[in-house]
Amino acid sequence: MDKIRALIVDDEPVARDGIRVLLRDDPQIEVVGECAEGREAVEAIQELSPDLVFLDVQMPELDGFGVIEQIGAAAMPVVVFVTAYDQYALRAFEVAALDYLLKPYDDERFATAVERAKSQIRRGKVGELSRKLIALLEGQLGETAPRPEAGPTGYLQRVMLKTGGRVTFLKVDEVDWIEAEGDYVKLHVGKSWHLLRDTMKRLEEQLDPSRFVRIHRSTIVNIDRIEELHPYFHGDYVVVLHNGTELKLSRSRRHALEERLGWSL
């Protein structure tokens, strides 16, 4: 029997190394390539035609779902998602009956995912998986899939942070304000801050609009933390938080803030 051709896609070198090492002793699988970002993965899938892809969900520029959209769900090989999402988000994967690895995972969980993938490949259920991938993609954009780490309201309730090999959880209500930081967002909590790999647009869509408002293209603020609004030059305003932090209010975002606060500037 021909070996199963596997492709590893993850922007973290340590994560790629870990998957490669775990696959090394499997005589039925051959690793044919590794990719550090989504666009590279699209090219590799088209050129190498792997049977199996270990696909990171969160990557800068083009994430795992973007890879699937560019390739086309019907043309995708069997996919094992690799994700740092909290368990709430993983309901979407469970609904689609696709397998996933939640970082950090152990050897036993990895082995289970690999055996399921092998079974799917041997039984030739790629067509069925393609339909489930399509349903999952539609769910990510529609109402069928829950928001990542969402609570009963459907909005983000907490985020998972990885620091020094430790995984901790931060309640969204504790965040004072958020700013864009390249391929990350910086969550400000009191005198400390945390980096989260995400985009401002995607994070804004997950936050409760009655609690958080975007006041600038690079700034989102927790409404409960707003103390005052100070006039600035040429009709602009500065948002002052309870801890004294001053944030610029963009003119284009002024009306949205007025509506949320019930104030008229």
LUMGUKOL-931270 format. One record per residue (C-alpha): chain; residue number from 1; x negated, y, z. Coordinates in steps of 0.1 Angstrom, whole numbers, plus 5000, padded with zeros to 4 digits. Layout:
<sites>
{site "A" NUM {X Y Z}}
...
</sites>
This chain:
<sites>
{site "A" 1 {5000 5000 5000}}
{site "A" 2 {4987 5035 4991}}
{site "A" 3 {4978 5057 5019}}
{site "A" 4 {5001 5085 5030}}
{site "A" 5 {4986 5118 5019}}
{site "A" 6 {4988 5145 5046}}
{site "A" 7 {4983 5182 5045}}
{site "A" 8 {4977 5202 5077}}
{site "A" 9 {4989 5239 5078}}
{site "A" 10 {4982 5260 5109}}
{site "A" 11 {4966 5294 5113}}
{site "A" 12 {4949 5283 5145}}
{site "A" 13 {4916 5263 5139}}
{site "A" 14 {4920 5245 5172}}
{site "A" 15 {4954 5233 5163}}
{site "A" 16 {4942 5220 5129}}
{site "A" 17 {4913 5202 5145}}
{site "A" 18 {4936 5186 5170}}
{site "A" 19 {4959 5172 5143}}
{site "A" 20 {4930 5160 5122}}
{site "A" 21 {4915 5142 5152}}
{site "A" 22 {4948 5125 5161}}
{site "A" 23 {4952 5113 5125}}
{site "A" 24 {4916 5101 5121}}
{site "A" 25 {4922 5066 5134}}
{site "A" 26 {4954 5060 5115}}
{site "A" 27 {4945 5037 5086}}
{site "A" 28 {4978 5045 5068}}
{site "A" 29 {4972 5083 5065}}
{site "A" 30 {4946 5103 5046}}
{site "A" 31 {4942 5140 5053}}
{site "A" 32 {4938 5156 5018}}
{site "A" 33 {4936 5192 5029}}
{site "A" 34 {4939 5219 5055}}
{site "A" 35 {4953 5254 5052}}
{site "A" 36 {4950 5284 5075}}
{site "A" 37 {4979 5305 5061}}
{site "A" 38 {5012 5302 5042}}
{site "A" 39 {5001 5313 5007}}
{site "A" 40 {4972 5289 5008}}
{site "A" 41 {4996 5262 5018}}
{site "A" 42 {5019 5269 4988}}
{site "A" 43 {4990 5264 4964}}
{site "A" 44 {4978 5233 4982}}
{site "A" 45 {5012 5216 4981}}
{site "A" 46 {5015 5224 4944}}
{site "A" 47 {4980 5211 4936}}
{site "A" 48 {4976 5182 4960}}
{site "A" 49 {5012 5168 4961}}
{site "A" 50 {5010 5155 4996}}
{site "A" 51 {5035 5130 5010}}
{site "A" 52 {5035 5147 5044}}
{site "A" 53 {5029 5182 5057}}
{site "A" 54 {5023 5193 5093}}
{site "A" 55 {5036 5228 5090}}
{site "A" 56 {5032 5256 5115}}
{site "A" 57 {5063 5277 5119}}
{site "A" 58 {5048 5310 5129}}
{site "A" 59 {5020 5323 5107}}
{site "A" 60 {5012 5359 5097}}
{site "A" 61 {5024 5372 5063}}
{site "A" 62 {5041 5339 5051}}
{site "A" 63 {5055 5316 5078}}
{site "A" 64 {5065 5280 5076}}
{site "A" 65 {5100 5288 5064}}
{site "A" 66 {5085 5311 5037}}
{site "A" 67 {5064 5282 5025}}
{site "A" 68 {5094 5260 5021}}
{site "A" 69 {5113 5288 5003}}
{site "A" 70 {5085 5293 4978}}
{site "A" 71 {5080 5256 4971}}
{site "A" 72 {5117 5249 4971}}
{site "A" 73 {5133 5225 4996}}
{site "A" 74 {5139 5199 4970}}
{site "A" 75 {5102 5198 4960}}
{site "A" 76 {5089 5197 4996}}
{site "A" 77 {5073 5166 5010}}
{site "A" 78 {5083 5152 5044}}
{site "A" 79 {5077 5180 5069}}
{site "A" 80 {5067 5178 5106}}
{site "A" 81 {5071 5213 5120}}
{site "A" 82 {5045 5225 5145}}
{site "A" 83 {5058 5253 5166}}
{site "A" 84 {5053 5273 5198}}
{site "A" 85 {5090 5282 5200}}
{site "A" 86 {5108 5276 5232}}
{site "A" 87 {5132 5247 5235}}
{site "A" 88 {5162 5269 5227}}
{site "A" 89 {5150 5275 5192}}
{site "A" 90 {5144 5238 5186}}
{site "A" 91 {5181 5231 5186}}
{site "A" 92 {5180 5243 5150}}
{site "A" 93 {5155 5216 5141}}
{site "A" 94 {5175 5190 5160}}
{site "A" 95 {5207 5199 5142}}
{site "A" 96 {5189 5193 5109}}
{site "A" 97 {5174 5160 5122}}
{site "A" 98 {5139 5171 5112}}
{site "A" 99 {5109 5164 5135}}
{site "A" 100 {5088 5190 5152}}
{site "A" 101 {5059 5192 5176}}
{site "A" 102 {5062 5218 5203}}
{site "A" 103 {5028 5232 5213}}
{site "A" 104 {5012 5220 5235}}
{site "A" 105 {5021 5184 5227}}
{site "A" 106 {5006 5152 5239}}
{site "A" 107 {4992 5122 5220}}
{site "A" 108 {5024 5102 5226}}
{site "A" 109 {5047 5128 5212}}
{site "A" 110 {5024 5133 5182}}
{site "A" 111 {5024 5095 5176}}
{site "A" 112 {5062 5094 5177}}
{site "A" 113 {5065 5122 5151}}
{site "A" 114 {5040 5105 5128}}
{site "A" 115 {5059 5072 5130}}
{site "A" 116 {5091 5089 5121}}
{site "A" 117 {5075 5106 5092}}
{site "A" 118 {5060 5073 5080}}
{site "A" 119 {5095 5057 5082}}
{site "A" 120 {5111 5085 5062}}
{site "A" 121 {5084 5083 5035}}
{site "A" 122 {5086 5045 5032}}
{site "A" 123 {5124 5045 5030}}
{site "A" 124 {5123 5072 5003}}
{site "A" 125 {5146 5096 5022}}
{site "A" 126 {5130 5127 5007}}
{site "A" 127 {5162 5137 4990}}
{site "A" 128 {5181 5135 5022}}
{site "A" 129 {5154 5155 5040}}
{site "A" 130 {5155 5181 5012}}
{site "A" 131 {5192 5187 5019}}
{site "A" 132 {5185 5191 5056}}
{site "A" 133 {5157 5215 5049}}
{site "A" 134 {5181 5236 5028}}
{site "A" 135 {5206 5235 5056}}
{site "A" 136 {5179 5245 5081}}
{site "A" 137 {5168 5274 5060}}
{site "A" 138 {5204 5286 5056}}
{site "A" 139 {5208 5283 5093}}
{site "A" 140 {5177 5305 5099}}
{site "A" 141 {5193 5332 5079}}
{site "A" 142 {5229 5326 5089}}
{site "A" 143 {5250 5317 5119}}
{site "A" 144 {5245 5280 5121}}
{site "A" 145 {5210 5281 5138}}
{site "A" 146 {5206 5295 5172}}
{site "A" 147 {5182 5324 5177}}
{site "A" 148 {5147 5315 5189}}
{site "A" 149 {5148 5311 5227}}
{site "A" 150 {5183 5325 5228}}
{site "A" 151 {5206 5324 5258}}
{site "A" 152 {5244 5322 5260}}
{site "A" 153 {5247 5357 5244}}
{site "A" 154 {5229 5345 5213}}
{site "A" 155 {5201 5371 5218}}
{site "A" 156 {5165 5365 5230}}
{site "A" 157 {5164 5359 5267}}
{site "A" 158 {5127 5350 5272}}
{site "A" 159 {5095 5346 5252}}
{site "A" 160 {5068 5319 5256}}
{site "A" 161 {5032 5333 5260}}
{site "A" 162 {5000 5313 5257}}
{site "A" 163 {4971 5327 5276}}
{site "A" 164 {4938 5309 5284}}
{site "A" 165 {4954 5275 5276}}
{site "A" 166 {4983 5282 5299}}
{site "A" 167 {5019 5286 5288}}
{site "A" 168 {5041 5311 5307}}
{site "A" 169 {5075 5325 5301}}
{site "A" 170 {5085 5362 5302}}
{site "A" 171 {5120 5374 5307}}
{site "A" 172 {5129 5399 5280}}
{site "A" 173 {5147 5421 5306}}
{site "A" 174 {5112 5427 5322}}
{site "A" 175 {5098 5443 5290}}
{site "A" 176 {5096 5481 5291}}
{site "A" 177 {5088 5487 5255}}
{site "A" 178 {5073 5470 5224}}
{site "A" 179 {5048 5483 5198}}
{site "A" 180 {5035 5469 5166}}
{site "A" 181 {5000 5456 5167}}
{site "A" 182 {4989 5443 5133}}
{site "A" 183 {5002 5407 5129}}
{site "A" 184 {5014 5408 5165}}
{site "A" 185 {5037 5428 5187}}
{site "A" 186 {5026 5441 5221}}
{site "A" 187 {5050 5437 5249}}
{site "A" 188 {5045 5463 5277}}
{site "A" 189 {5055 5452 5312}}
{site "A" 190 {5046 5477 5339}}
{site "A" 191 {5009 5482 5338}}
{site "A" 192 {5002 5450 5319}}
{site "A" 193 {5009 5439 5283}}
{site "A" 194 {5011 5407 5263}}
{site "A" 195 {5005 5399 5226}}
{site "A" 196 {5031 5379 5207}}
{site "A" 197 {5026 5367 5172}}
{site "A" 198 {5057 5381 5155}}
{site "A" 199 {5069 5410 5134}}
{site "A" 200 {5088 5441 5146}}
{site "A" 201 {5116 5434 5122}}
{site "A" 202 {5121 5398 5132}}
{site "A" 203 {5119 5406 5169}}
{site "A" 204 {5143 5435 5166}}
{site "A" 205 {5169 5411 5150}}
{site "A" 206 {5166 5388 5180}}
{site "A" 207 {5169 5414 5207}}
{site "A" 208 {5203 5425 5222}}
{site "A" 209 {5211 5458 5205}}
{site "A" 210 {5229 5470 5237}}
{site "A" 211 {5196 5467 5256}}
{site "A" 212 {5169 5474 5231}}
{site "A" 213 {5167 5501 5204}}
{site "A" 214 {5140 5508 5178}}
{site "A" 215 {5130 5545 5181}}
{site "A" 216 {5101 5544 5157}}
{site "A" 217 {5089 5521 5129}}
{site "A" 218 {5063 5508 5154}}
{site "A" 219 {5082 5511 5187}}
{site "A" 220 {5112 5494 5204}}
{site "A" 221 {5123 5505 5238}}
{site "A" 222 {5143 5489 5266}}
{site "A" 223 {5172 5514 5271}}
{site "A" 224 {5173 5507 5309}}
{site "A" 225 {5137 5521 5311}}
{site "A" 226 {5145 5555 5296}}
{site "A" 227 {5143 5583 5321}}
{site "A" 228 {5144 5615 5300}}
{site "A" 229 {5142 5629 5264}}
{site "A" 230 {5120 5659 5259}}
{site "A" 231 {5122 5682 5229}}
{site "A" 232 {5090 5682 5208}}
{site "A" 233 {5080 5702 5177}}
{site "A" 234 {5104 5709 5148}}
{site "A" 235 {5134 5692 5163}}
{site "A" 236 {5115 5660 5173}}
{site "A" 237 {5119 5644 5207}}
{site "A" 238 {5097 5624 5231}}
{site "A" 239 {5112 5595 5250}}
{site "A" 240 {5100 5594 5286}}
{site "A" 241 {5102 5561 5305}}
{site "A" 242 {5106 5556 5343}}
{site "A" 243 {5069 5548 5346}}
{site "A" 244 {5059 5581 5328}}
{site "A" 245 {5051 5565 5294}}
{site "A" 246 {5059 5589 5266}}
{site "A" 247 {5070 5575 5232}}
{site "A" 248 {5077 5594 5200}}
{site "A" 249 {5113 5593 5187}}
{site "A" 250 {5115 5592 5149}}
{site "A" 251 {5140 5616 5133}}
{site "A" 252 {5154 5587 5113}}
{site "A" 253 {5160 5567 5145}}
{site "A" 254 {5175 5596 5165}}
{site "A" 255 {5212 5589 5157}}
{site "A" 256 {5208 5552 5166}}
{site "A" 257 {5194 5561 5200}}
{site "A" 258 {5222 5587 5206}}
{site "A" 259 {5248 5560 5199}}
{site "A" 260 {5232 5535 5223}}
{site "A" 261 {5228 5560 5251}}
{site "A" 262 {5260 5579 5246}}
{site "A" 263 {5241 5611 5245}}
{site "A" 264 {5241 5640 5220}}
{site "A" 265 {5208 5657 5215}}
</sites>
